[in-house]
Amino acid sequence: MPSTNPGALLAGLGVVAFSFSFPATVWALDGFGPWTVTGLRGVLAALLAGGTLVALRARLPARGDWPALIVVAIGCVLGFPLLTALALQTSGTAHSAVVIGALPMATAVIAALRTGARPSGVFWGAASVGALTVLVFTLAQNHGRPTLGDLFLVAALLLCAAGYAEGGRLSAHLPSWQVIAWGVVIAAPVSIAVSAVALAHEPVEFTGSAVGGLVYVAAVSQFLGFVVWYRGMGLIGVARASQLQLAQPLLTLVWAVALMGEELTAAVPLTAVIVLGCIVVTQRARTG
């Protein structure tokens, strides 16, 4: 990591946790349909999050926090998981990582619009170079041909960026674990309804990889990863934390090769150097 700041370390840990999400989703899709994965992911995460809220006797959020929590629920608990699961049915893990390449920039833009912050030109320049580098690299893996899956990924990107920005903003005054816990609980009724309908219409096969993938995206991708991610955002700011996620597509590509046997080109080291350099610049640039 380019910084030993606790906030940067926590956000970085969240990035590592999220980098396994696409491979885990692909495994889950081996035994469940995309709607089933999305619904059960939300239900299992709600049981974990709700139990934590009750065990730690968390108070209800302030009235003014509920609109932002609803955005977290729609963007991070419902929209992003469903749209990426639909995309991963036709797009490879490496190709789907393109959505993560643009996510840091989208998150920073939404956060700036919502909070009135004005990051420096150096910040925006480094963030733009990093995002463009990752986008060019990941699109090159599939010869730049857009597909229906790409439309799902773009929609997922926008929803997730809004959820990240609102969740990161809330984490400045609300414990990060409560931000995602309440978001998951708010989405629970929809998750339950989706699960009930999907299980009746989509095939189910309880293989080890499918169950393992489902457990990971429910426990880690949907809850525990967000705990450290939002905490990091709350400590160092949404704009700066979001740029650490430029490394996420590269990590996902590594897992795609190591765990799923997908092919990777020799451009990875060069891309990694450029992206990590951009991260160093954004971490040192003025963001307020």
C-alpha positions in Angstrom: 0.0 0.0 0.0 1.2 3.5 -0.7 0.4 4.6 2.8 0.5 3.2 6.3 -2.5 5.3 7.3 -5.0 3.1 9.1 -7.8 4.3 6.9 -5.8 3.4 3.7 -5.0 0.0 5.2 -8.6 -0.8 6.0 -9.8 0.4 2.6 -7.1 -1.7 1.0 -8.2 -4.7 2.9 -11.7 -4.1 1.6 -10.3 -4.0 -2.0 -8.6 -7.4 -1.5 -11.9 -8.8 -0.1 -13.9 -7.5 -3.0 -11.4 -8.7 -5.6 -12.6 -12.3 -4.9 -16.2 -11.4 -5.6 -16.3 -12.0 -9.3 -14.6 -15.5 -9.1 -16.9 -16.4 -6.2 -19.9 -15.3 -8.1 -18.9 -17.4 -11.1 -18.6 -20.4 -8.7 -22.0 -19.7 -7.2 -23.5 -19.5 -10.7 -22.3 -23.1 -11.3 -25.1 -24.3 -9.0 -27.6 -21.4 -8.8 -29.2 -19.0 -11.2 -28.3 -15.3 -11.1 -31.6 -14.2 -9.4 -31.2 -17.0 -6.9 -27.6 -16.0 -6.1 -28.6 -12.4 -5.6 -31.6 -13.2 -3.4 -29.8 -15.8 -1.2 -26.8 -13.6 -1.0 -28.9 -10.9 0.5 -30.8 -13.2 2.8 -27.7 -14.8 4.3 -26.0 -11.4 4.6 -29.2 -10.1 6.4 -29.1 -12.9 8.9 -25.4 -12.1 9.7 -25.9 -8.3 9.7 -29.2 -8.4 11.6 -27.7 -10.8 14.2 -24.8 -8.4 14.7 -27.0 -5.4 15.1 -29.1 -7.2 17.8 -26.1 -8.7 19.6 -24.3 -5.3 19.8 -27.6 -3.5 20.6 -27.2 -1.0 17.8 -29.5 2.0 17.9 -31.7 2.9 15.0 -30.0 5.4 12.6 -31.0 9.0 12.7 -33.9 10.0 10.5 -31.6 11.9 8.2 -29.4 8.9 7.5 -32.2 6.7 6.1 -32.2 8.1 2.5 -28.5 7.4 2.2 -28.9 3.9 3.7 -31.6 3.2 1.1 -29.2 4.2 -1.6 -26.6 1.7 -0.1 -29.3 -1.0 -0.1 -30.3 -0.4 -3.7 -26.8 0.1 -5.1 -24.6 -2.3 -3.1 -27.0 -5.0 -1.8 -29.5 -5.4 -4.7 -28.4 -3.7 -7.9 -24.7 -4.4 -8.2 -24.9 -8.1 -7.2 -27.8 -8.8 -9.6 -26.4 -7.0 -12.6 -22.9 -8.4 -12.2 -24.4 -11.9 -11.8 -26.3 -11.4 -15.0 -23.2 -10.1 -16.8 -21.0 -13.0 -15.6 -23.3 -15.5 -17.3 -21.9 -14.3 -20.7 -18.8 -12.4 -19.8 -15.6 -13.8 -18.4 -14.2 -12.8 -15.0 -11.4 -10.8 -16.6 -13.7 -8.9 -19.0 -16.2 -8.1 -16.2 -13.4 -6.5 -14.2 -13.8 -3.5 -16.5 -16.6 -2.3 -14.3 -14.2 -2.0 -11.4 -11.8 0.0 -13.5 -14.3 2.8 -13.8 -15.8 2.5 -10.4 -13.2 4.6 -8.5 -13.7 7.6 -10.8 -17.5 7.3 -10.7 -17.4 7.1 -6.9 -15.2 10.1 -6.6 -17.4 12.1 -9.0 -20.6 11.3 -7.1 -19.0 12.0 -3.8 -17.7 15.3 -5.0 -21.2 16.3 -6.2 -22.8 15.1 -3.0 -20.4 16.7 -0.5 -19.2 19.8 -2.5 -15.6 18.7 -2.1 -13.2 19.9 -4.7 -10.2 17.6 -5.2 -7.2 19.1 -6.9 -6.4 18.9 -10.5 -3.5 16.5 -9.7 -6.0 14.1 -8.0 -8.3 14.2 -11.0 -5.5 13.8 -13.4 -4.0 10.7 -11.7 -7.4 9.2 -11.2 -8.3 9.7 -14.8 -5.0 8.1 -16.0 -5.5 5.2 -13.7 -9.1 4.6 -14.7 -8.3 4.9 -18.4 -5.3 2.5 -18.0 -7.5 -0.1 -16.4 -10.3 0.3 -18.9 -8.0 0.0 -21.9 -6.2 -3.0 -20.4 -9.4 -4.9 -19.5 -11.2 -4.1 -22.7 -8.1 -5.2 -24.7 -8.5 -8.7 -23.1 -11.7 -9.1 -25.2 -10.7 -7.0 -28.2 -12.9 -4.1 -27.1 -16.2 -5.7 -28.3 -19.1 -4.5 -26.2 -21.8 -7.0 -25.3 -25.1 -7.1 -23.5 -23.1 -8.0 -20.4 -21.3 -4.7 -20.8 -24.6 -2.9 -20.4 -25.3 -4.7 -17.2 -21.8 -3.8 -16.0 -22.2 -0.1 -16.7 -25.6 -0.1 -14.9 -24.0 -2.0 -12.0 -21.1 0.5 -11.9 -23.4 3.5 -11.5 -25.5 1.9 -8.8 -22.5 0.7 -6.9 -20.7 4.1 -7.1 -23.7 5.8 -5.6 -23.8 3.2 -2.8 -20.1 3.6 -2.1 -20.3 7.4 -2.1 -23.3 7.5 0.3 -22.0 4.7 2.5 -18.6 6.4 2.8 -20.2 9.7 3.6 -22.3 8.1 6.4 -19.2 6.3 7.8 -17.8 9.7 8.8 -20.3 9.7 11.7 -21.9 6.3 11.8 -19.9 3.1 12.6 -19.0 1.5 9.3 -20.4 -1.9 10.2 -23.7 -0.4 11.0 -23.8 1.4 7.6 -23.7 -1.8 5.6 -25.6 -3.8 8.2 -28.6 -1.5 8.0 -28.3 -1.4 4.2 -28.5 -5.2 4.1 -31.4 -5.3 6.6 -33.3 -2.7 4.6 -32.9 -4.8 1.5 -33.9 -8.0 3.3 -37.6 -8.0 2.3 -36.7 -7.7 -1.4 -34.0 -10.3 -1.0 -36.5 -12.8 0.6 -39.0 -12.2 -2.2 -36.4 -12.6 -4.9 -35.2 -15.8 -3.3 -38.7 -17.3 -3.1 -39.5 -16.6 -6.7 -36.1 -17.5 -8.1 -35.9 -20.8 -6.3 -39.2 -21.8 -7.8 -38.0 -21.0 -11.4 -34.2 -21.5 -11.5 -32.4 -24.8 -11.3 -30.4 -25.5 -8.1 -27.4 -27.8 -7.7 -25.7 -27.8 -4.3 -22.1 -28.4 -5.4 -19.2 -27.5 -3.2 -17.9 -24.7 -5.4 -21.4 -23.2 -5.8 -22.1 -23.3 -2.0 -18.6 -21.9 -1.2 -19.0 -19.1 -3.7 -22.4 -18.2 -2.3 -21.2 -18.2 1.2 -18.3 -15.9 0.2 -20.3 -13.3 -1.6 -22.9 -13.3 1.2 -20.5 -13.1 4.2 -17.5 -11.3 2.8 -18.5 -9.4 -0.4 -21.9 -8.3 1.1 -21.0 -7.6 4.7 -17.5 -8.1 6.2 -15.7 -6.5 3.2 -17.9 -3.5 3.5 -17.2 -3.1 7.2 -13.5 -2.4 6.6 -14.1 -0.6 3.3 -16.6 1.9 4.7 -14.4 2.4 7.8 -11.5 3.2 5.6 -13.6 5.6 3.6 -14.8 7.3 6.8 -11.1 7.8 7.9 -9.5 9.0 4.7 -12.4 10.3 2.7 -14.5 8.8 -0.1 -12.4 10.3 -3.0 -9.0 9.1 -1.7 -10.3 5.6 -0.6 -12.0 5.0 -3.9 -8.8 5.3 -5.9 -7.3 2.4 -4.0 -9.8 0.3 -5.9 -7.9 0.9 -9.1 -5.9 -2.1 -8.0 -9.0 -4.3 -7.7 -9.3 -5.3 -11.4 -5.7 -6.4 -11.4 -6.2 -8.5 -8.4 -9.4 -10.0 -9.9 -7.4 -10.8 -13.1 -4.8 -12.6 -11.0 -7.5 -14.7 -9.3 -9.1 -15.4 -12.7 -5.8 -16.9 -13.9 -4.8 -18.7 -10.7 -8.2 -20.0 -9.6 -10.2 -20.2 -12.9 -7.6 -20.9 -15.6 -8.3 -17.8 -17.7 -5.5 -16.5 -19.9 -3.7 -13.3 -19.1 -1.4 -11.3 -21.4 2.1 -10.0 -20.7 0.7 -6.4 -20.3 -0.2 -7.1 -16.7 3.2 -5.9 -15.1 3.1 -2.7 -17.1 -0.5 -2.0 -16.2 0.2 -2.8 -12.6 3.1 -0.3 -12.4 1.0 2.5 -14.0 -2.0 1.9 -11.7 0.1 1.7 -8.6 1.8 4.9 -9.5 -1.6 6.6 -9.9 -2.6 5.3 -6.5 0.5 6.9 -4.9 -0.3 10.2 -6.5 -4.0 10.2 -5.5 -3.1 9.3 -1.9 -0.9 12.3 -1.7 -3.0 14.8 -3.6 -5.4 17.3 -2.0 -9.0 15.9 -2.0 -10.8 18.6 -0.1 
